[in-house]
Amino acid sequence: MSVRENIASNLLSTISGISSPITIKKATRQPFPIDELSEQQYPAVVVQTSEENRDDSELGSGARTRHGTIDFLISGFVKGAESNIDTLRNQLITAIETAVESDITRNGNAMDTMVVACETDEGSLFPVGAIQMTIRCMYEYQSGTP
């Protein structure tokens, strides 16, 4: 597998292993219709590769080492009552950020990992609450093998 695929797989396995303060019940890289989720499948998370920037770290005709900065969009869904939907969204954000930052090298595949943005649906999907997080990973690879 490519380095970028290894990073994506590591993010998915890291997020799917979250059990505190909230337990992830469904984690996938495939989008799904949230209205088809059962009560037992919340919280659910989708990990998707988003934008990427690349540049050479060596100059000249023999340049082989490149740097990539790739963003992953994490979409999360919780379900709750009026009194706790915002709390559940906040717990999901905290749990994902804590888990992702426990190994910023993504098992040796990345140079750094950071959460660069967090958003919520602000109640528009009630009784489901949604979050979106952008996680940025910087990595190095040999030209032709991203």
TIVO-2410 file (N, C-alpha, C; in nm, 3 decimals):
# residues 146
REC num residu      c1      c2      c3 atome chaine
REC   1      M   0.084  -0.119   0.000     N      A
REC   1      M   0.000   0.000   0.000    CA      A
REC   1      M   0.087   0.125   0.000     C      A
REC   2      S   0.029   0.234  -0.047     N      A
REC   2      S   0.099   0.361  -0.047    CA      A
REC   2      S   0.099   0.420   0.095     C      A
REC   3      V   0.187   0.516   0.115     N      A
REC   3      V   0.195   0.583   0.245    CA      A
REC   3      V   0.062   0.650   0.278     C      A
REC   4      R   0.004   0.717   0.180     N      A
REC   4      R  -0.123   0.787   0.207    CA      A
REC   4      R  -0.234   0.688   0.243     C      A
REC   5      E  -0.236   0.570   0.181     N      A
REC   5      E  -0.335   0.468   0.216    CA      A
REC   5      E  -0.308   0.413   0.355     C      A
REC   6      N  -0.181   0.396   0.391     N      A
REC   6      N  -0.146   0.351   0.526    CA      A
REC   6      N  -0.193   0.451   0.632     C      A
REC   7      I  -0.178   0.579   0.601     N      A
REC   7      I  -0.223   0.683   0.695    CA      A
REC   7      I  -0.375   0.679   0.710     C      A
REC   8      A  -0.447   0.669   0.598     N      A
REC   8      A  -0.593   0.662   0.603    CA      A
REC   8      A  -0.640   0.540   0.681     C      A
REC   9      S  -0.578   0.427   0.658     N      A
REC   9      S  -0.614   0.304   0.730    CA      A
REC   9      S  -0.586   0.317   0.879     C      A
REC  10      N  -0.475   0.380   0.913     N      A
REC  10      N  -0.441   0.400   1.054    CA      A
REC  10      N  -0.542   0.492   1.122     C      A
REC  11      L  -0.581   0.599   1.055     N      A
REC  11      L  -0.682   0.688   1.112    CA      A
REC  11      L  -0.812   0.612   1.139     C      A
REC  12      L  -0.856   0.532   1.043     N      A
REC  12      L  -0.979   0.454   1.061    CA      A
REC  12      L  -0.966   0.359   1.179     C      A
REC  13      S  -0.857   0.285   1.189     N      A
REC  13      S  -0.844   0.189   1.299    CA      A
REC  13      S  -0.832   0.260   1.434     C      A
REC  14      T  -0.765   0.375   1.436     N      A
REC  14      T  -0.753   0.452   1.560    CA      A
REC  14      T  -0.890   0.500   1.606     C      A
REC  15      I  -0.967   0.556   1.514     N      A
REC  15      I  -1.100   0.608   1.548    CA      A
REC  15      I  -1.196   0.494   1.583     C      A
REC  16      S  -1.190   0.383   1.511     N      A
REC  16      S  -1.282   0.272   1.542    CA      A
REC  16      S  -1.253   0.209   1.677     C      A
REC  17      G  -1.134   0.230   1.731     N      A
REC  17      G  -1.098   0.175   1.861    CA      A
REC  17      G  -1.134   0.264   1.980     C      A
REC  18      I  -1.195   0.377   1.956     N      A
REC  18      I  -1.230   0.470   2.064    CA      A
REC  18      I  -1.340   0.409   2.152     C      A
REC  19      S  -1.314   0.410   2.283     N      A
REC  19      S  -1.413   0.358   2.377    CA      A
REC  19      S  -1.438   0.451   2.496     C      A
REC  20      S  -1.372   0.568   2.498     N      A
REC  20      S  -1.392   0.660   2.609    CA      A
REC  20      S  -1.364   0.803   2.563     C      A
REC  21      P  -1.442   0.899   2.600     N      A
REC  21      P  -1.560   0.897   2.687    CA      A
REC  21      P  -1.685   0.850   2.616     C      A
REC  22      I  -1.672   0.814   2.490     N      A
REC  22      I  -1.783   0.770   2.408    CA      A
REC  22      I  -1.731   0.652   2.326     C      A
REC  23      T  -1.812   0.551   2.302     N      A
REC  23      T  -1.768   0.434   2.227    CA      A
REC  23      T  -1.817   0.443   2.083     C      A
REC  24      I  -1.724   0.438   1.989     N      A
REC  24      I  -1.760   0.442   1.847    CA      A
REC  24      I  -1.821   0.307   1.808     C      A
REC  25      K  -1.941   0.310   1.755     N      A
REC  25      K  -2.011   0.187   1.718    CA      A
REC  25      K  -1.993   0.150   1.571     C      A
REC  26      K  -1.980   0.252   1.486     N      A
REC  26      K  -1.962   0.227   1.343    CA      A
REC  26      K  -1.856   0.324   1.292     C      A
REC  27      A  -1.752   0.270   1.229     N      A
REC  27      A  -1.648   0.353   1.167    CA      A
REC  27      A  -1.616   0.293   1.031     C      A
REC  28      T  -1.614   0.377   0.931     N      A
REC  28      T  -1.595   0.330   0.794    CA      A
REC  28      T  -1.533   0.439   0.710     C      A
REC  29      R  -1.486   0.401   0.592     N      A
REC  29      R  -1.438   0.500   0.495    CA      A
REC  29      R  -1.540   0.517   0.383     C      A
REC  30      Q  -1.649   0.445   0.391     N      A
REC  30      Q  -1.756   0.455   0.292    CA      A
REC  30      Q  -1.869   0.541   0.345     C      A
REC  31      P  -1.913   0.641   0.271     N      A
REC  31      P  -2.029   0.720   0.315    CA      A
REC  31      P  -2.153   0.632   0.326     C      A
REC  32      F  -2.244   0.672   0.410     N      A
REC  32      F  -2.368   0.597   0.431    CA      A
REC  32      F  -2.481   0.695   0.460     C      A
REC  33      P  -2.604   0.657   0.429     N      A
REC  33      P  -2.717   0.744   0.461    CA      A
REC  33      P  -2.747   0.737   0.612     C      A
REC  34      I  -2.739   0.850   0.679     N      A
REC  34      I  -2.757   0.848   0.825    CA      A
REC  34      I  -2.898   0.808   0.866     C      A
REC  35      D  -2.995   0.828   0.778     N      A
REC  35      D  -3.132   0.790   0.815    CA      A
REC  35      D  -3.153   0.638   0.813     C      A
REC  36      E  -3.052   0.563   0.767     N      A
REC  36      E  -3.062   0.417   0.769    CA      A
REC  36      E  -2.988   0.355   0.887     C      A
REC  37      L  -2.927   0.437   0.972     N      A
REC  37      L  -2.858   0.385   1.090    CA      A
REC  37      L  -2.959   0.346   1.197     C      A
REC  38      S  -2.932   0.235   1.263     N      A
REC  38      S  -3.016   0.198   1.377    CA      A
REC  38      S  -2.964   0.270   1.501     C      A
REC  39      E  -3.045   0.271   1.605     N      A
REC  39      E  -3.005   0.335   1.731    CA      A
REC  39      E  -2.873   0.278   1.784     C      A
REC  40      Q  -2.848   0.148   1.760     N      A
REC  40      Q  -2.730   0.081   1.811    CA      A
REC  40      Q  -2.603   0.115   1.732     C      A
REC  41      Q  -2.615   0.184   1.619     N      A
REC  41      Q  -2.499   0.217   1.537    CA      A
REC  41      Q  -2.443   0.356   1.564     C      A
REC  42      Y  -2.502   0.429   1.659     N      A
REC  42      Y  -2.451   0.561   1.698    CA      A
REC  42      Y  -2.360   0.546   1.819     C      A
REC  43      P  -2.254   0.622   1.826     N      A
REC  43      P  -2.201   0.716   1.729    CA      A
REC  43      P  -2.135   0.646   1.611     C      A
REC  44      A  -2.149   0.708   1.496     N      A
REC  44      A  -2.093   0.657   1.372    CA      A
REC  44      A  -1.999   0.760   1.312     C      A
REC  45      V  -1.893   0.713   1.247     N      A
REC  45      V  -1.791   0.803   1.193    CA      A
REC  45      V  -1.752   0.758   1.052     C      A
REC  46      V  -1.736   0.856   0.963     N      A
REC  46      V  -1.684   0.831   0.828    CA      A
REC  46      V  -1.551   0.904   0.815     C      A
REC  47      V  -1.448   0.833   0.770     N      A
REC  47      V  -1.315   0.890   0.747    CA      A
REC  47      V  -1.294   0.895   0.596     C      A
REC  48      Q  -1.270   1.015   0.542     N      A
REC  48      Q  -1.250   1.027   0.398    CA      A
REC  48      Q  -1.130   1.115   0.366     C      A
REC  49      T  -1.055   1.072   0.266     N      A
REC  49      T  -0.943   1.152   0.218    CA      A
REC  49      T  -0.999   1.275   0.148     C      A
REC  50      S  -0.937   1.390   0.177     N      A
REC  50      S  -0.984   1.515   0.118    CA      A
REC  50      S  -0.873   1.574   0.031     C      A
REC  51      E  -0.831   1.694   0.059     N      A
REC  51      E  -0.733   1.764  -0.023    CA      A
REC  51      E  -0.589   1.725   0.012     C      A
REC  52      E  -0.500   1.744  -0.085     N      A
REC  52      E  -0.359   1.716  -0.062    CA      A
REC  52      E  -0.273   1.813  -0.141     C      A
REC  53      N  -0.167   1.859  -0.077     N      A
REC  53      N  -0.064   1.940  -0.143    CA      A
REC  53      N   0.065   1.863  -0.141     C      A
REC  54      R   0.142   1.873  -0.248     N      A
REC  54      R   0.269   1.800  -0.258    CA      A
REC  54      R   0.378   1.894  -0.306     C      A
REC  55      D   0.499   1.867  -0.262     N      A
REC  55      D   0.614   1.942  -0.311    CA      A
REC  55      D   0.740   1.858  -0.299     C      A
REC  56      D   0.840   1.893  -0.378     N      A
REC  56      D   0.968   1.823  -0.375    CA      A
REC  56      D   1.048   1.871  -0.255     C      A
REC  57      S   1.116   1.779  -0.189     N      A
REC  57      S   1.204   1.818  -0.080    CA      A
REC  57      S   1.350   1.818  -0.126     C      A
REC  58      E   1.373   1.774  -0.249     N      A
REC  58      E   1.506   1.778  -0.309    CA      A
REC  58      E   1.495   1.855  -0.440     C      A
REC  59      L   1.602   1.920  -0.481     N      A
REC  59      L   1.601   1.996  -0.605    CA      A
REC  59      L   1.686   1.926  -0.709     C      A
REC  60      G   1.660   1.953  -0.835     N      A
REC  60      G   1.740   1.897  -0.943    CA      A
REC  60      G   1.673   1.781  -1.011     C      A
REC  61      S   1.739   1.728  -1.113     N      A
REC  61      S   1.680   1.621  -1.193    CA      A
REC  61      S   1.671   1.489  -1.118     C      A
REC  62      G   1.748   1.471  -1.013     N      A
REC  62      G   1.745   1.346  -0.937    CA      A
REC  62      G   1.651   1.350  -0.818     C      A
REC  63      A   1.566   1.453  -0.814     N      A
REC  63      A   1.475   1.468  -0.700    CA      A
REC  63      A   1.384   1.346  -0.690     C      A
REC  64      R   1.386   1.281  -0.576     N      A
REC  64      R   1.303   1.163  -0.555    CA      A
REC  64      R   1.216   1.174  -0.430     C      A
REC  65      T   1.260   1.248  -0.330     N      A
REC  65      T   1.184   1.258  -0.206    CA      A
REC  65      T   1.086   1.374  -0.217     C      A
REC  66      R   0.960   1.346  -0.183     N      A
REC  66      R   0.856   1.447  -0.188    CA      A
REC  66      R   0.787   1.455  -0.052     C      A
REC  67      H   0.724   1.569  -0.027     N      A
REC  67      H   0.643   1.588   0.093    CA      A
REC  67      H   0.498   1.602   0.052     C      A
REC  68      G   0.411   1.545   0.131     N      A
REC  68      G   0.268   1.559   0.110    CA      A
REC  68      G   0.202   1.610   0.236     C      A
REC  69      T   0.107   1.698   0.219     N      A
REC  69      T   0.023   1.745   0.329    CA      A
REC  69      T  -0.119   1.711   0.288     C      A
REC  70      I  -0.177   1.615   0.359     N      A
REC  70      I  -0.307   1.562   0.320    CA      A
REC  70      I  -0.409   1.588   0.431     C      A
REC  71      D  -0.527   1.628   0.390     N      A
REC  71      D  -0.637   1.651   0.484    CA      A
REC  71      D  -0.735   1.534   0.477     C      A
REC  72      F  -0.782   1.495   0.593     N      A
REC  72      F  -0.886   1.393   0.602    CA      A
REC  72      F  -1.008   1.457   0.665     C      A
REC  73      L  -1.123   1.434   0.607     N      A
REC  73      L  -1.248   1.485   0.660    CA      A
REC  73      L  -1.313   1.375   0.743     C      A
REC  74      I  -1.333   1.404   0.870     N      A
REC  74      I  -1.396   1.309   0.962    CA      A
REC  74      I  -1.537   1.360   0.989     C      A
REC  75      S  -1.635   1.281   0.948     N      A
REC  75      S  -1.776   1.315   0.974    CA      A
REC  75      S  -1.827   1.221   1.081     C      A
REC  76      G  -1.881   1.277   1.187     N      A
REC  76      G  -1.931   1.195   1.297    CA      A
REC  76      G  -2.076   1.227   1.328     C      A
REC  77      F  -2.146   1.123   1.374     N      A
REC  77      F  -2.289   1.138   1.402    CA      A
REC  77      F  -2.322   1.076   1.537     C      A
REC  78      V  -2.396   1.150   1.619     N      A
REC  78      V  -2.443   1.102   1.748    CA      A
REC  78      V  -2.595   1.119   1.750     C      A
REC  79      K  -2.659   1.050   1.841     N      A
REC  79      K  -2.804   1.065   1.853    CA      A
REC  79      K  -2.837   1.079   1.999     C      A
REC  80      G  -2.923   1.176   2.032     N      A
REC  80      G  -2.957   1.199   2.171    CA      A
REC  80      G  -3.082   1.283   2.186     C      A
REC  81      A  -3.109   1.319   2.307     N      A
REC  81      A  -3.224   1.403   2.339    CA      A
REC  81      A  -3.182   1.549   2.341     C      A
REC  82      E  -3.279   1.637   2.350     N      A
REC  82      E  -3.250   1.780   2.352    CA      A
REC  82      E  -3.150   1.818   2.459     C      A
REC  83      S  -3.155   1.753   2.572     N      A
REC  83      S  -3.070   1.792   2.684    CA      A
REC  83      S  -2.925   1.748   2.669     C      A
REC  84      N  -2.896   1.658   2.576     N      A
REC  84      N  -2.758   1.610   2.571    CA      A
REC  84      N  -2.694   1.608   2.433     C      A
REC  85      I  -2.760   1.654   2.328     N      A
REC  85      I  -2.706   1.642   2.193    CA      A
REC  85      I  -2.576   1.720   2.178     C      A
REC  86      D  -2.569   1.839   2.233     N      A
REC  86      D  -2.446   1.918   2.223    CA      A
REC  86      D  -2.333   1.854   2.303     C      A
REC  87      T  -2.367   1.799   2.419     N      A
REC  87      T  -2.267   1.728   2.500    CA      A
REC  87      T  -2.212   1.608   2.424     C      A
REC  88      L  -2.300   1.533   2.357     N      A
REC  88      L  -2.255   1.416   2.281    CA      A
REC  88      L  -2.164   1.457   2.165     C      A
REC  89      R  -2.198   1.566   2.097     N      A
REC  89      R  -2.111   1.614   1.989    CA      A
REC  89      R  -1.974   1.652   2.044     C      A
REC  90      N  -1.973   1.724   2.155     N      A
REC  90      N  -1.846   1.765   2.216    CA      A
REC  90      N  -1.763   1.644   2.262     C      A
REC  91      Q  -1.830   1.544   2.317     N      A
REC  91      Q  -1.758   1.422   2.359    CA      A
REC  91      Q  -1.697   1.351   2.239     C      A
REC  92      L  -1.769   1.348   2.128     N      A
REC  92      L  -1.717   1.283   2.008    CA      A
REC  92      L  -1.594   1.357   1.955     C      A
REC  93      I  -1.600   1.488   1.950     N      A
REC  93      I  -1.485   1.568   1.906    CA      A
REC  93      I  -1.365   1.544   1.995     C      A
REC  94      T  -1.387   1.548   2.127     N      A
REC  94      T  -1.278   1.526   2.222    CA      A
REC  94      T  -1.219   1.387   2.209     C      A
REC  95      A  -1.304   1.287   2.196     N      A
REC  95      A  -1.257   1.149   2.186    CA      A
REC  95      A  -1.174   1.128   2.060     C      A
REC  96      I  -1.219   1.182   1.948     N      A
REC  96      I  -1.144   1.166   1.822    CA      A
REC  96      I  -1.012   1.239   1.830     C      A
REC  97      E  -1.013   1.363   1.877     N      A
REC  97      E  -0.888   1.440   1.886    CA      A
REC  97      E  -0.788   1.373   1.979     C      A
REC  98      T  -0.833   1.324   2.092     N      A
REC  98      T  -0.744   1.257   2.188    CA      A
REC  98      T  -0.684   1.131   2.127     C      A
REC  99      A  -0.766   1.052   2.060     N      A
REC  99      A  -0.718   0.927   2.000    CA      A
REC  99      A  -0.619   0.954   1.887     C      A
REC 100      V  -0.651   1.049   1.801     N      A
REC 100      V  -0.566   1.080   1.686    CA      A
REC 100      V  -0.431   1.135   1.731     C      A
REC 101      E  -0.431   1.214   1.837     N      A
REC 101      E  -0.306   1.274   1.883    CA      A
REC 101      E  -0.222   1.179   1.968     C      A
REC 102      S  -0.272   1.060   1.996     N      A
REC 102      S  -0.193   0.964   2.074    CA      A
REC 102      S  -0.077   0.908   1.993     C      A
REC 103      D  -0.084   0.914   1.860     N      A
REC 103      D   0.028   0.874   1.773    CA      A
REC 103      D   0.027   0.964   1.651     C      A
REC 104      I   0.099   1.075   1.659     N      A
REC 104      I   0.098   1.171   1.550    CA      A
REC 104      I   0.175   1.120   1.427     C      A
REC 105      T   0.249   1.010   1.441     N      A
REC 105      T   0.323   0.956   1.326    CA      A
REC 105      T   0.241   0.854   1.247     C      A
REC 106      R   0.117   0.827   1.289     N      A
REC 106      R   0.031   0.730   1.221    CA      A
REC 106      R   0.106   0.601   1.197     C      A
REC 107      N   0.161   0.547   1.306     N      A
REC 107      N   0.235   0.421   1.302    CA      A
REC 107      N   0.360   0.430   1.214     C      A
REC 108      G   0.427   0.545   1.220     N      A
REC 108      G   0.551   0.565   1.146    CA      A
REC 108      G   0.534   0.609   1.002     C      A
REC 109      N   0.412   0.634   0.957     N      A
REC 109      N   0.388   0.675   0.818    CA      A
REC 109      N   0.382   0.825   0.798     C      A
REC 110      A   0.362   0.902   0.903     N      A
REC 110      A   0.350   1.047   0.891    CA      A
REC 110      A   0.456   1.117   0.976     C      A
REC 111      M   0.486   1.239   0.938     N      A
REC 111      M   0.578   1.320   1.017    CA      A
REC 111      M   0.503   1.396   1.126     C      A
REC 112      D   0.376   1.427   1.101     N      A
REC 112      D   0.295   1.499   1.199    CA      A
REC 112      D   0.147   1.481   1.166     C      A
REC 113      T   0.064   1.491   1.268     N      A
REC 113      T  -0.081   1.484   1.254    CA      A
REC 113      T  -0.140   1.591   1.345     C      A
REC 114      M  -0.237   1.665   1.295     N      A
REC 114      M  -0.301   1.767   1.378    CA      A
REC 114      M  -0.445   1.788   1.336     C      A
REC 115      V  -0.528   1.821   1.432     N      A
REC 115      V  -0.666   1.861   1.404    CA      A
REC 115      V  -0.661   2.009   1.370     C      A
REC 116      V  -0.711   2.045   1.251     N      A
REC 116      V  -0.703   2.185   1.209    CA      A
REC 116      V  -0.840   2.254   1.205     C      A
REC 117      A  -0.949   2.178   1.214     N      A
REC 117      A  -1.082   2.241   1.214    CA      A
REC 117      A  -1.185   2.146   1.273     C      A
REC 118      C  -1.284   2.204   1.341     N      A
REC 118      C  -1.398   2.130   1.396    CA      A
REC 118      C  -1.524   2.213   1.372     C      A
REC 119      E  -1.629   2.146   1.328     N      A
REC 119      E  -1.758   2.213   1.307    CA      A
REC 119      E  -1.868   2.121   1.355     C      A
REC 120      T  -1.985   2.178   1.385     N      A
REC 120      T  -2.102   2.097   1.418    CA      A
REC 120      T  -2.216   2.137   1.325     C      A
REC 121      D  -2.322   2.058   1.327     N      A
REC 121      D  -2.440   2.088   1.246    CA      A
REC 121      D  -2.528   2.194   1.311     C      A
REC 122      E  -2.495   2.234   1.432     N      A
REC 122      E  -2.568   2.337   1.506    CA      A
REC 122      E  -2.716   2.305   1.521     C      A
REC 123      G  -2.747   2.175   1.532     N      A
REC 123      G  -2.884   2.134   1.557    CA      A
REC 123      G  -2.969   2.114   1.435     C      A
REC 124      S  -2.916   2.130   1.317     N      A
REC 124      S  -2.998   2.120   1.196    CA      A
REC 124      S  -3.044   1.978   1.165     C      A
REC 125      L  -2.981   1.877   1.222     N      A
REC 125      L  -3.018   1.737   1.197    CA      A
REC 125      L  -3.089   1.672   1.315     C      A
REC 126      F  -3.125   1.750   1.416     N      A
REC 126      F  -3.185   1.696   1.537    CA      A
REC 126      F  -3.295   1.595   1.503     C      A
REC 127      P  -3.298   1.480   1.571     N      A
REC 127      P  -3.230   1.438   1.693    CA      A
REC 127      P  -3.091   1.380   1.671     C      A
REC 128      V  -3.040   1.387   1.549     N      A
REC 128      V  -2.902   1.346   1.524    CA      A
REC 128      V  -2.816   1.472   1.534     C      A
REC 129      G  -2.698   1.454   1.589     N      A
REC 129      G  -2.600   1.562   1.594    CA      A
REC 129      G  -2.481   1.523   1.509     C      A
REC 130      A  -2.432   1.616   1.429     N      A
REC 130      A  -2.321   1.586   1.339    CA      A
REC 130      A  -2.202   1.676   1.368     C      A
REC 131      I  -2.084   1.620   1.346     N      A
REC 131      I  -1.960   1.697   1.357    CA      A
REC 131      I  -1.878   1.672   1.231     C      A
REC 132      Q  -1.795   1.767   1.198     N      A
REC 132      Q  -1.696   1.748   1.093    CA      A
REC 132      Q  -1.564   1.800   1.146     C      A
REC 133      M  -1.463   1.719   1.130     N      A
REC 133      M  -1.328   1.757   1.172    CA      A
REC 133      M  -1.235   1.741   1.052     C      A
REC 134      T  -1.141   1.832   1.040     N      A
REC 134      T  -1.037   1.819   0.940    CA      A
REC 134      T  -0.908   1.784   1.012     C      A
REC 135      I  -0.853   1.670   0.974     N      A
REC 135      I  -0.727   1.624   1.032    CA      A
REC 135      I  -0.621   1.631   0.923     C      A
REC 136      R  -0.512   1.700   0.951     N      A
REC 136      R  -0.405   1.719   0.853    CA      A
REC 136      R  -0.285   1.633   0.892     C      A
REC 137      C  -0.235   1.559   0.794     N      A
REC 137      C  -0.116   1.476   0.813    CA      A
REC 137      C  -0.009   1.519   0.714     C      A
REC 138      M   0.112   1.534   0.764     N      A
REC 138      M   0.226   1.564   0.679    CA      A
REC 138      M   0.310   1.438   0.671     C      A
REC 139      Y   0.349   1.403   0.548     N      A
REC 139      Y   0.427   1.281   0.530    CA      A
REC 139      Y   0.530   1.299   0.420     C      A
REC 140      E   0.620   1.204   0.411     N      A
REC 140      E   0.726   1.205   0.312    CA      A
REC 140      E   0.719   1.074   0.235     C      A
REC 141      Y   0.746   1.080   0.106     N      A
REC 141      Y   0.741   0.959   0.026    CA      A
REC 141      Y   0.837   0.972  -0.092     C      A
REC 142      Q   0.865   0.862  -0.155     N      A
REC 142      Q   0.950   0.861  -0.272    CA      A
REC 142      Q   0.864   0.888  -0.395     C      A
REC 143      S   0.911   0.971  -0.484     N      A
REC 143      S   0.838   1.007  -0.605    CA      A
REC 143      S   0.785   0.881  -0.675     C      A
REC 144      G   0.656   0.886  -0.709     N      A
REC 144      G   0.592   0.774  -0.775    CA      A
REC 144      G   0.527   0.674  -0.683     C      A
REC 145      T   0.538   0.693  -0.550     N      A
REC 145      T   0.479   0.598  -0.454    CA      A
REC 145      T   0.403   0.669  -0.342     C      A
REC 146      P   0.311   0.761  -0.375     N      A
REC 146      P   0.240   0.831  -0.268    CA      A
REC 146      P   0.151   0.735  -0.196     C      A
***
